[in-house]
Amino acid sequence: MSERSDVKARHNPRTPWAALLIAGTLAAAPALLQAQVSLATVVDLAQRNSSVVRLAQADVNKADALLQETRDVYIPSLEAGSSIGMKSIGFPAGQPSILNISLQSQVLSLPQWQYIRAARIGLHAASLNLKESREQVALDASTAYIEMETVSREQAATDQQQGFAERLVQIEQERTEAGVDPLSDLLQAQLTAAQLKLKRLHLETRADTLAKQISTLTGLPVGSITPDRASIPEIPAVKADGARPDTAGLESAQMVARSRQLQAHGDAMSRNFPILSFGAQYNRDTSVFADYLHYYKNNPPANNLSAGFSIQFPLFDLNRRAKAKESAADALRAKVEAEQAERQNDIQIVALTGSLRELDAEAEIATLKQQIAGEQIKAVQTQLELGNGAGSGPGAPAQLTPKAEQLARIDERQKYQDALEAGFDLSKARLSLLRALGHMEDWLQELQAK
């Protein structure tokens, strides 16, 4: 494992420039609204704008600095100073150094080796957590984008439904005035139109919420993004193969637990193992500012140099013992948290796998219903043009009226929207399963290549 671990996301070289250009244009000119933006660009902007990603990057920087700090104890530290002051009264209290230079470094410490290993693994854990944060932001942005595109198509279908409903109300109005249909049929047609109006309001609220969500994710003005359906790649139907998932989040939790264990091991060793250090000091002294000549038989030399090794044996230190217990508790907690995260992820995989089977069947049923409704429209149109072929004798089925066509069209648009909703639920579950199984990086690569 390398001492420095950095997460590098694979991007299409053109994507960052395109994302920055779009972001700059929309931010500088709010009037240029409703620009069509690809899913890859939205994901890239969301990752750049995410506070979660920036916090994870700060953790990486901190972990890298901590690793440098633990290793730098073996690199000599050099300090320079001066002790010149007013002439002392009585015996001089210190050396009157014009210049003093000291050098110190640690030479051998078995606990420090554990601290370095812990910091190195901690840096790797922080890098994996950064990757996990980027994947979570990508999942949130992708889900919101796909839902926005779905709602956009639902709104278009609802507009068509409202047109059919208005035509239905007009037909029923004429038939009621002519005494052909009862008033209840007109009221039913008006109720259908009112229900579609309410549904339209629900979709508008949902679209506004999604627009605000994507604006918060990307940092672009609200309503400035129009989804591009062609930029959404097909989401693969992955399955759990029974192997342990290899996600960045789980790896990060395991690395954190391992780092805490090494830290605790180092703290425990510090109670029993000595520390060997090296030190050196040079002083350039003077008797101008002190009465050294009155108290020493010989004049002190101007240049003084001392160097040597020092060794410290821990004999009795309650503070270190308490610190070791604290570190051991932290290590145990990190281990339990990693195990808990793994169990929760396993449960999520089982739940998503079961839901996917149901959602796949529901999507298939919704698609078939929409196709059947489309065929029924054709049958109604044929009967309106040619009749039902049963004649007008006693017992023959009644001929279809124009309102039957409007009802069939309204029903077909409803089945179409049901198929859209089922498809979105299926896509959302597939994306969640991709992430739970550790395949989110594959999805992001396909997204960048789209």
C-alpha positions in Angstrom: 0.0 0.0 0.0 1.4 3.4 -1.0 1.9 6.1 1.6 -0.2 8.5 -0.3 -3.5 7.4 -1.6 -5.5 9.7 -3.9 -8.9 9.0 -5.5 -8.9 9.9 -9.1 -12.3 9.9 -10.8 -12.3 8.9 -14.4 -13.9 11.7 -16.5 -14.4 12.3 -20.2 -11.8 15.1 -20.9 -14.5 17.2 -22.4 -17.0 16.9 -19.6 -15.3 19.3 -17.0 -14.9 22.0 -19.6 -18.5 21.5 -20.8 -19.8 21.6 -17.3 -17.9 24.7 -16.4 -19.0 26.4 -19.6 -22.7 25.6 -19.0 -22.4 26.6 -15.3 -20.8 29.9 -16.2 -23.3 30.7 -18.9 -26.3 30.0 -16.8 -24.9 31.8 -13.7 -23.9 34.9 -15.7 -27.1 35.1 -17.8 -30.2 33.9 -15.7 -32.4 34.9 -18.6 -31.1 31.9 -20.6 -33.3 29.4 -18.9 -34.3 25.9 -19.8 -31.0 24.9 -21.4 -30.8 21.2 -22.2 -28.0 19.7 -20.1 -26.8 16.1 -20.2 -26.9 13.8 -17.2 -23.1 13.5 -17.2 -22.8 17.2 -16.9 -25.3 17.4 -14.1 -23.4 14.6 -12.2 -20.1 16.4 -12.7 -21.5 19.7 -11.5 -23.1 18.1 -8.5 -19.8 16.4 -7.5 -18.0 19.8 -7.8 -20.7 21.7 -5.9 -21.3 19.1 -3.1 -20.5 20.2 0.4 -20.3 16.5 1.3 -17.5 15.9 -1.3 -15.6 19.0 -0.1 -15.8 17.9 3.5 -14.5 14.4 2.4 -11.7 16.1 0.5 -10.8 18.1 3.6 -10.6 14.9 5.6 -8.2 13.5 3.0 -6.0 16.6 3.3 -6.1 16.3 7.1 -5.2 12.6 6.9 -2.3 13.3 4.6 -1.0 16.0 7.0 -1.3 13.6 9.9 0.7 11.0 8.0 3.4 13.6 7.4 3.3 14.6 11.0 3.9 11.1 12.3 6.8 10.5 9.9 8.4 13.9 10.4 9.4 13.1 14.0 12.4 11.2 12.4 13.4 14.3 10.5 15.6 16.6 12.6 14.0 19.9 13.6 16.2 22.9 13.6 15.6 26.0 15.7 17.6 29.2 16.1 17.4 31.9 18.7 19.1 34.4 20.9 19.3 35.1 24.7 20.7 38.6 24.7 19.3 40.9 27.4 20.2 43.5 29.9 23.3 42.9 32.2 22.3 40.6 35.1 22.3 41.7 38.7 24.3 39.1 40.7 24.9 35.7 39.4 23.9 35.2 35.7 20.7 33.2 35.4 21.4 32.0 31.9 23.8 31.8 29.0 24.2 35.2 27.2 24.1 33.6 23.7 24.2 35.9 20.7 23.1 32.8 18.7 21.9 29.4 19.8 21.0 26.6 17.4 19.3 23.4 18.5 18.6 20.2 16.6 16.4 17.4 17.7 15.0 14.2 16.2 13.6 10.9 17.2 15.8 8.0 16.4 14.0 4.9 17.4 10.4 4.4 18.8 8.5 1.2 18.3 5.1 2.9 19.1 5.8 5.5 16.5 6.0 2.8 13.8 2.4 1.8 14.7 1.3 5.4 14.6 2.8 5.8 11.1 1.0 2.6 9.9 -2.2 3.9 11.4 -1.9 7.3 9.7 -1.1 5.6 6.4 -4.2 3.4 6.5 -6.2 6.4 7.8 -5.3 8.3 4.7 -6.4 5.4 2.5 -9.7 5.3 4.4 -10.2 9.0 3.9 -9.6 8.5 0.2 -12.1 5.7 0.0 -14.6 7.9 1.9 -14.1 10.6 -0.7 -14.9 8.1 -3.4 -18.0 7.0 -1.5 -19.2 10.6 -1.2 -18.7 11.2 -4.9 -20.7 8.0 -5.7 -23.5 9.0 -3.3 -23.7 12.5 -4.9 -23.7 10.8 -8.4 -26.6 8.5 -7.3 -28.6 11.4 -5.9 -28.1 13.6 -9.0 -28.8 10.7 -11.4 -32.0 9.7 -9.6 -33.3 13.3 -9.5 -32.4 13.9 -13.2 -34.1 10.7 -14.3 -37.2 11.5 -12.2 -37.3 15.0 -13.7 -37.2 13.6 -17.2 -40.0 11.2 -16.3 -42.1 13.9 -14.8 -41.6 16.0 -17.9 -43.0 13.3 -20.1 -45.9 12.7 -17.6 -46.7 16.4 -17.8 -46.9 16.2 -21.6 -49.2 13.2 -21.3 -51.4 15.0 -18.8 -51.7 18.0 -21.1 -53.0 15.6 -23.8 -55.4 14.1 -21.3 -56.7 17.5 -20.4 -57.4 18.2 -24.1 -59.3 14.9 -24.4 -61.2 15.6 -21.2 -62.3 19.0 -22.4 -63.5 17.4 -25.7 -65.3 14.8 -23.6 -67.1 17.5 -21.5 -68.1 19.3 -24.7 -69.5 16.1 -26.2 -71.4 15.3 -23.0 -72.7 18.8 -22.8 -74.2 18.5 -26.3 -75.6 15.0 -25.7 -77.2 16.1 -22.3 -78.8 19.2 -23.9 -80.1 16.9 -26.7 -81.6 14.6 -24.1 -79.5 11.6 -25.2 -77.4 11.2 -22.0 -78.4 11.9 -18.5 -76.9 14.7 -16.5 -74.8 12.3 -14.4 -72.8 11.5 -17.5 -71.9 15.2 -17.9 -71.1 15.5 -14.2 -68.8 12.4 -14.6 -67.0 14.0 -17.5 -66.5 17.2 -15.5 -65.2 15.2 -12.6 -62.7 13.5 -14.9 -61.5 16.9 -16.1 -61.2 18.2 -12.5 -59.2 15.1 -11.5 -56.8 15.6 -14.4 -56.4 19.3 -13.4 -55.5 18.2 -9.8 -53.1 15.6 -11.2 -51.5 18.3 -13.3 -51.0 20.5 -10.2 -49.4 17.5 -8.4 -47.0 17.1 -11.3 -46.1 20.8 -11.3 -45.4 20.7 -7.6 -43.2 17.6 -8.1 -41.4 19.2 -11.0 -40.7 22.4 -9.0 -39.4 20.3 -6.1 -37.1 18.4 -8.5 -35.9 21.6 -10.1 -35.0 23.0 -6.7 -33.2 19.8 -5.7 -31.1 19.8 -8.9 -30.4 23.4 -8.4 -29.1 22.7 -4.9 -27.0 19.8 -6.2 -25.4 21.6 -9.1 -25.4 25.3 -8.0 -27.2 26.4 -11.1 -30.3 28.6 -11.1 -33.7 27.0 -10.4 -35.4 25.8 -13.6 -32.3 26.3 -15.8 -31.9 22.6 -16.7 -34.0 20.7 -19.2 -33.2 16.9 -19.1 -31.9 15.3 -22.2 -33.4 11.8 -22.5 -30.7 10.7 -24.9 -28.0 11.3 -22.4 -29.4 8.7 -20.0 -27.7 5.3 -20.6 -29.5 2.1 -20.0 -29.1 0.9 -16.4 -27.8 -2.6 -16.3 -29.8 -5.2 -14.4 -27.2 -6.5 -12.0 -27.8 -9.3 -9.6 -26.2 -10.2 -6.2 -24.0 -13.2 -6.8 -23.5 -14.0 -3.1 -20.0 -12.6 -2.9 -19.3 -9.9 -0.4 -19.9 -6.5 -1.9 -16.8 -4.4 -2.4 -18.0 -0.8 -1.9 -15.8 2.2 -1.1 -17.9 2.9 2.0 -17.4 -0.6 3.5 -13.7 -0.6 2.7 -13.3 2.9 4.3 -15.1 1.7 7.5 -12.8 -1.4 7.6 -9.7 0.8 7.1 -10.8 3.1 9.8 -11.2 0.2 12.2 -7.7 -1.1 11.3 -6.2 2.4 11.7 -7.8 2.7 15.2 -6.4 -0.7 16.2 -2.9 0.2 15.2 -3.3 3.5 17.1 -4.4 1.6 20.2 -1.5 -0.8 19.8 1.0 2.0 19.6 -0.5 3.7 22.7 -0.2 0.3 24.6 3.4 -0.1 23.5 4.3 3.4 24.7 3.8 2.2 28.3 6.6 -0.5 27.9 9.1 0.5 25.2 11.8 3.2 25.5 12.2 6.1 23.0 15.7 6.9 21.6 16.3 10.5 20.5 19.1 12.6 19.2 19.9 16.2 20.1 22.6 18.8 19.4 23.0 22.4 20.4 25.4 25.2 19.4 25.8 28.5 21.4 27.7 31.6 20.5 28.2 33.2 23.8 29.4 36.6 24.9 30.4 38.2 28.3 29.4 41.7 27.2 25.9 41.5 28.7 26.7 39.4 31.8 29.3 39.4 34.6 30.4 35.9 33.9 34.1 36.9 34.5 33.4 37.6 38.1 32.0 34.2 38.9 34.1 31.8 36.7 37.8 31.2 37.2 38.4 30.9 33.4 36.7 32.9 30.7 33.9 30.8 29.1 34.5 30.0 25.5 32.6 31.9 22.8 31.7 28.8 20.8 30.0 25.9 22.6 28.6 22.7 21.0 27.0 19.7 22.6 25.4 16.6 21.0 24.3 13.2 22.0 21.6 10.6 22.3 18.9 10.4 25.0 16.8 7.4 26.0 13.6 7.5 28.0 12.3 4.4 29.8 8.6 4.5 30.8 8.4 3.4 34.4 5.1 4.7 35.8 2.7 6.9 33.8 -1.0 6.8 34.6 -1.7 9.2 31.8 -0.4 6.8 29.2 -2.3 4.0 30.6 -5.6 6.0 30.4 -4.7 7.0 26.9 -4.2 3.4 25.9 -7.6 2.4 27.3 -9.2 5.3 25.4 -7.6 4.2 22.1 -8.7 0.6 22.7 -12.3 1.7 23.2 -12.1 3.8 20.0 -10.8 0.8 18.1 -13.5 -1.4 19.3 -16.2 1.1 18.4 -14.8 1.5 14.9 -14.7 -2.3 14.4 -18.3 -2.6 15.5 -19.4 0.2 13.2 -17.7 -1.4 10.3 -19.5 -4.7 11.0 -22.8 -2.9 11.4 -22.3 -1.1 8.1 -21.6 -4.4 6.4 -24.7 -6.0 7.8 -26.9 -3.1 6.9 -25.6 -3.2 3.3 -26.3 -6.9 3.1 -29.9 -6.3 4.3 -30.2 -3.5 1.7 -29.0 -5.8 -1.1 -31.6 -8.5 -0.1 -34.4 -5.9 0.1 -33.4 -4.3 -3.3 -33.1 -7.7 -5.0 -36.6 -8.6 -3.9 -38.0 -5.2 -4.8 -36.4 -5.4 -8.2 -38.1 -8.6 -9.1 -41.5 -7.1 -8.2 -40.7 -3.8 -10.0 -39.6 -5.6 -13.1 -42.9 -7.5 -13.2 -44.9 -4.3 -12.5 -43.0 -2.5 -15.3 -43.8 -5.3 -17.7 -47.5 -5.3 -16.7 -47.7 -1.5 -17.0 -46.2 -1.6 -20.5 -48.6 -4.3 -21.6 -51.5 -2.4 -20.3 -50.4 0.7 -22.2 -50.1 -1.3 -25.4 -53.5 -2.9 -24.9 -55.0 0.6 -24.3 -53.3 1.7 -27.6 -54.9 -1.2 -29.5 -58.3 -0.3 -27.9 -58.1 3.2 -29.3 -57.6 1.7 -32.8 -60.6 -0.6 -32.3 -62.8 2.3 -31.1 -61.8 4.4 -34.1 -62.5 1.6 -36.5 -66.0 1.1 -35.0 -66.7 4.8 -35.1 -65.8 4.8 -38.8 -67.3 1.5 -39.9 -69.7 0.6 -37.2 -69.6 -2.6 -35.0 -71.0 -4.8 -37.8 -73.8 -6.1 -35.6 -76.5 -4.0 -37.2 -79.3 -2.3 -35.3 -81.7 -5.1 -34.6 -83.0 -6.2 -31.2 -80.2 -7.4 -28.9 -77.4 -5.9 -31.0 -74.7 -4.0 -29.1 -75.1 -0.2 -29.2 -72.9 1.7 -31.6 -70.0 3.5 -30.0 -70.3 7.3 -29.6 -67.5 9.9 -29.9 -67.2 10.1 -26.2 -65.9 6.5 -26.2 -62.9 7.6 -28.2 -62.1 10.4 -25.7 -62.4 8.0 -22.8 -60.2 5.5 -24.6 -57.6 8.2 -25.2 -57.7 9.4 -21.6 -57.2 5.8 -20.4 -54.3 5.2 -22.8 -52.5 8.3 -21.6 -53.1 7.2 -18.0 -51.6 3.7 -18.8 -48.7 5.5 -20.5 -48.0 7.5 -17.3 -48.3 4.4 -15.2 -45.7 2.7 -17.4 -43.4 5.8 -17.0 -43.7 5.6 -13.2 -43.0 1.9 -13.1 -40.0 2.4 -15.3 -38.6 5.1 -13.1 -39.1 3.0 -9.9 -37.3 0.2 -11.6 -34.4 2.5 -12.7 -34.1 4.0 -9.2 -34.0 0.5 -7.6 -31.4 -0.7 -10.1 -29.1 2.3 -9.4 -29.4 1.7 -5.7 -28.5 -1.9 -6.1 -25.5 -0.9 -8.3 -24.2 1.2 -5.5 -24.9 -1.4 -2.8 -23.0 -4.0 -4.9 -20.0 -1.7 -5.5 -20.6 -1.2 -9.2 -21.4 2.5 -9.2 -18.0 3.3 -10.7 -19.0 1.2 -13.8 -22.2 3.2 -14.2 -20.2 6.5 -13.9 -17.8 5.3 -16.6 -20.6 4.4 -18.9 -22.2 7.8 -18.1 -19.1 9.7 -19.1 -18.8 7.7 -22.3 -22.4 8.4 -23.3 
